[in-house]
């Protein structure tokens, strides 16, 4: 599960990087400079959370570990599809926030 989350996050971040200019153009079209800044910020936070998970070994004995990883995998997959299909910047921002919040919960609950 953990490895799957890492792979999904890596793919999502890579997909974002590959489509960065298109996503930022879409953000500007949909919400101007504020939306562009928000997309960039969400991407940076997502990337930072990914690297934090990669750097640390998660406590596999915690009773919430599997549940949180499953939820994070599901939401990251939704985000990856949204980025891949360039649906809307609002959806990308929203899903990024959901994934970031889940990653934060994993890190906080597991005490890392």
N, C-alpha and C positions, 0 to 999 in steps of 0.2 A: 504494500500500500504506500509506504513512504517513498519508495523508489518511483512508483507510478506518479505520485504528486510531483516529485522533482522533475520527472520527464515532462509532464504536462506543463508545469511552470516554465521550464526551459523552452519548450516548443512555443508556448504562448508569447514569451518574451522575444524569442527569435522571430516569430511571425510579425509581431509588432515592429521590431527593428527593420524587417524587410519591407514593411508597408508604412513605415513611419511618415514619409512625406504625404502619402495619400490620406492617412488618418488625420494628420495635422491640417491638411487642406479641408477635409470634411469637417473637422472641428471648427475651423475658422468660418466655414460656410454656415454651419449650424449655430454657432454661438460667439463668433468673433474671438478676439485675443484672450478673453477670459476662459473660453472653452479650450483653447489651445494650451494655456497655462495649466488648466485642470488636468487635461489628458497627460501632459508631460509629467506633472506631479504624481499622478496615479501610477504611471509607468515606473517612475523612479522608486516609489514606495514598494511597488510589487517586486521590482528587481532587488531592492535591498532586503525584503523579506525572504526572497528566494535564496540569496547568498547567506543570510543568517541561518536558514534551515540547513543549507549545504555544509556550513562550517561547524554545526553542532550535531551531536548525536542525540536523537530524541529518546525519551524514556519510554520504552516499549511496554513497561509494566503498568503504566497509568491506565486506569479503567476507561478513560475517555479517548485514549489515543486512536483506536480503530474507528470509532464513530466520527471523530473530528477529521481524520484523514479521508474517510469515505465522502463526507460532505465537501471537504476542500477539493477532492478529485472531481466531483460532480460539477461544482461551481467553476473550477478552472477549465474544465472541458467546455462549458457554456461560453466562458470568456474567450477561449481559443477559437471556437466556431464563430463568435461575433467578430473578432479581429480578422479572422480569415475571410469572412464574407463581407466585411466592411458595412455592416448593417447601419448603425447610427452611432454617433459619438456619445450620445446619452446612454445608450445601452452599454457601450464599452466602458464608460466611466462608472456606471452603476455596478456592472459585474466586476470591474477592477476593485471597487470598494468592498464588495461582498467577499472576494477572495482575500484581499488584504486583511479584512476584519477576522476572517477565519484563521489566517496564518498567525495573526496576532494572538488570537485565542489559544492556538496550539502552543505558541511560544510561552505565553503567560501561564496557562494551566499546567504545562509540563515543567515550568520553573526553569526555563533556559533563557 
